[in-house]
């Protein structure tokens, strides 16, 4: 892969321009931009390649987002075919408002078929306000269960954000052995996949990304990862009334859960207690180097980008986004 280093603010402007050229309105442009840049700064496969793959666009017959309050702690968001990242930002804002009022919130989304992007972006917003955020994302059916061949599940990522005395601790991971866009990246750059992450349409292991795209991804962690992936599927699509394996319509679902730990504990001790535990973990013995907590490396990469106002990325992806912006 050939890389290029550009100014971060230049890339930010380029992304907004490309989204404008693709027809997104101003509010959608900003919402999608923010999620894509969050991922790109962390060198995530959920970054600006999504513009190139056109997975940020609304449906041709999209309608306004509609939020229905089911009860004090539960709401459902009808995305109306709007960009998934815009819908998730609306859902996150709704969930945070409900946590502030009630101490607890569960919000589902449905009626979208474009990418939600890096779901750690949404979970982090809860933790930045002192709340626990849990986000489960539904996606196209591209992953087989352990022992299966057919793609019956999405990659079914989960993000959990925990408030601390400083920056939130954010876990953001797919239950697939690799992400769908990592496979697309490998195909576009003519790279082999790692061993054990994908199968072809006949269930045979493959390292070829193009073959994997017509086959299925595998779950991480064998039967345990497969079990988690299935449970996350059951906590998204069926719970939101969205598409499941075998349905003809592409209607993706997400579930957001917010918890105010101060309401649970009746005091504000949670971040301090978290810091005590994390510091003890950091000081625990390790095989080599310091113990690394979830999200610390990617956050450090993003911080370095911000500090230097520069970012290194795939030159092919950059040039493709620039071509869209200049079209």
Residue pairs with C-beta under 8 A, 6 or more apart in sequence:
1 189
1 191
1 314
1 315
1 316
2 314
2 315
2 316
3 312
3 313
3 314
3 315
4 312
4 313
4 314
4 315
4 318
5 310
5 311
5 312
6 310
6 311
6 313
6 318
7 309
7 310
7 311
8 41
8 305
8 306
8 308
8 309
8 310
8 311
9 309
11 37
11 40
11 48
11 311
11 313
11 318
12 33
12 37
14 321
14 322
14 325
15 33
15 36
15 37
15 48
15 51
15 321
15 325
16 29
16 30
16 33
17 325
18 51
18 321
18 322
18 324
18 325
19 28
19 29
19 32
19 33
19 51
19 56
20 29
21 324
21 325
21 327
22 51
22 54
22 56
22 57
22 324
23 57
24 32
24 56
24 57
24 58
24 83
27 86
28 58
28 82
28 83
28 86
31 83
31 85
31 86
31 89
32 56
32 83
32 85
32 86
32 117
34 85
34 89
34 121
35 46
35 85
35 88
35 89
35 116
35 117
35 118
35 121
36 46
36 47
36 48
36 50
36 51
36 56
36 85
36 117
37 47
37 48
38 117
38 118
38 120
38 121
38 302
39 45
39 46
39 47
39 117
39 118
39 121
40 47
40 48
40 311
40 313
41 301
41 302
41 305
41 306
41 311
42 118
42 298
42 299
42 301
42 302
43 298
43 301
43 313
44 118
44 298
45 179
45 181
45 182
45 185
46 115
46 117
46 118
46 179
46 181
47 118
47 313
47 317
48 313
48 317
48 318
48 321
49 181
49 184
49 185
49 314
49 317
50 56
50 115
50 117
50 181
51 320
51 321
51 324
52 317
52 320
52 321
52 324
53 181
53 184
55 114
55 115
56 83
56 85
56 114
56 115
57 83
57 114
58 81
58 82
58 83
58 114
59 81
59 82
59 113
61 81
62 80
62 81
62 82
63 80
63 81
63 82
64 80
64 82
65 77
65 78
65 79
65 80
65 82
65 86
65 87
65 90
66 77
66 78
66 80
67 75
67 76
67 77
67 78
67 90
67 91
67 94
68 75
68 76
68 77
68 78
69 75
70 76
72 98
72 101
72 102
73 98
73 102
73 104
73 105
73 106
74 105
74 106
74 107
75 94
75 95
75 98
75 105
75 106
75 107
75 108
76 107
76 108
76 109
76 110
76 240
77 87
77 90
77 91
77 94
77 107
77 108
77 109
77 110
78 109
78 110
78 111
79 87
79 109
79 110
79 111
79 112
80 87
80 111
81 111
81 112
81 113
82 112
83 112
83 114
84 112
84 113
84 114
84 115
84 116
84 117
84 252
84 254
85 114
85 115
85 116
85 117
87 109
87 112
87 116
88 109
88 116
88 117
88 119
88 122
88 254
88 256
89 122
91 107
91 108
91 109
91 122
91 254
91 256
92 122
92 125
92 126
92 256
94 105
94 107
95 105
95 106
95 107
95 126
95 256
95 257
95 258
96 105
96 125
96 126
96 129
96 131
96 258
98 104
98 105
98 107
98 258
99 105
99 126
99 131
99 258
99 259
99 260
100 129
100 260
103 259
103 260
103 262
103 263
103 264
104 258
104 259
104 260
104 263
105 256
105 257
105 258
106 255
106 256
106 257
106 258
107 255
107 256
107 258
108 236
108 239
108 240
108 253
108 254
108 255
108 256
109 240
109 253
109 254
109 255
109 256
110 240
110 241
110 242
110 251
110 252
110 253
111 242
111 251
112 251
112 252
113 250
113 251
113 252
115 139
116 122
116 137
116 139
116 252
116 254
118 172
119 135
119 137
119 157
119 158
119 159
119 172
119 254
120 135
120 159
120 161
120 170
120 171
120 172
120 295
122 133
122 135
122 159
122 256
123 133
123 134
123 135
123 159
123 160
123 161
123 170
123 172
124 133
124 159
124 161
124 168
124 170
125 133
125 161
126 132
126 133
126 161
126 163
126 258
127 133
127 161
127 162
127 163
127 164
127 168
127 169
127 170
128 163
128 168
129 163
130 163
130 260
130 261
130 262
130 268
130 271
131 163
131 258
131 259
131 260
131 261
132 160
132 161
132 162
132 163
132 258
132 259
132 260
132 261
133 159
133 160
133 161
133 256
133 257
133 258
134 158
134 159
134 160
134 161
134 256
134 257
134 258
134 259
135 158
135 159
135 160
135 254
135 255
135 256
135 257
136 156
136 157
136 158
136 232
136 235
136 236
136 254
136 255
136 256
137 154
137 156
137 157
137 158
137 159
137 236
137 254
138 154
138 156
138 233
138 236
138 237
138 240
138 242
138 252
138 253
138 254
139 154
139 155
139 156
139 157
139 180
139 252
140 154
140 180
140 250
140 252
141 151
141 152
141 153
141 154
141 245
142 151
142 153
142 154
142 155
142 176
142 180
142 216
142 217
143 151
143 152
143 153
143 154
143 155
143 156
143 175
143 176
143 216
143 217
143 218
143 219
143 229
144 150
144 151
144 152
144 153
144 199
144 203
144 216
144 217
144 218
144 219
145 152
145 153
145 219
145 226
145 229
145 230
146 218
146 219
146 222
146 223
146 225
146 226
147 226
148 216
149 199
149 201
149 202
149 203
149 216
150 216
150 245
151 215
151 216
151 217
152 245
153 219
153 229
153 230
153 233
153 245
154 233
154 236
154 252
155 174
155 175
155 176
155 179
155 180
155 217
156 174
156 175
156 176
156 228
156 229
156 232
156 233
156 236
157 172
157 173
157 174
157 175
157 179
158 171
158 172
158 173
158 175
158 228
158 232
159 170
159 171
159 172
159 173
160 170
160 171
161 168
161 169
161 170
161 171
162 168
162 169
162 170
162 274
163 261
163 270
163 271
163 274
164 271
164 274
164 275
164 278
165 271
165 272
165 274
165 275
166 275
167 299
169 274
169 278
169 293
169 294
169 295
170 294
170 295
170 299
171 294
171 295
172 294
172 295
174 220
175 219
175 220
175 225
175 228
175 229
175 232
176 197
176 217
176 218
176 219
176 220
176 229
177 194
177 196
177 197
177 198
177 217
177 218
177 219
177 220
177 225
178 193
178 194
178 197
178 198
178 217
180 217
183 193
183 198
183 209
183 212
183 213
183 217
184 209
184 213
185 191
185 314
186 192
186 193
186 209
187 209
187 210
187 213
188 316
188 317
189 314
189 316
191 209
192 207
192 208
192 209
193 206
193 207
193 208
193 209
193 212
194 207
195 205
195 207
196 205
196 218
197 212
197 217
197 218
198 205
198 206
198 207
198 209
198 211
198 212
198 215
198 216
198 217
198 218
199 205
199 206
199 212
199 215
199 216
199 218
200 206
200 211
200 212
200 214
200 215
201 214
201 215
201 216
202 215
203 215
206 212
206 215
219 225
219 226
219 228
219 229
221 228
233 244
235 255
236 242
236 253
236 254
236 255
237 243
237 244
237 252
237 253
238 244
239 253
239 255
240 253
240 254
240 255
241 253
242 251
242 252
242 253
243 249
243 250
243 251
243 252
243 253
261 270
262 268
262 270
264 270
278 293
281 291
281 293
282 290
282 291
282 293
284 291
305 311
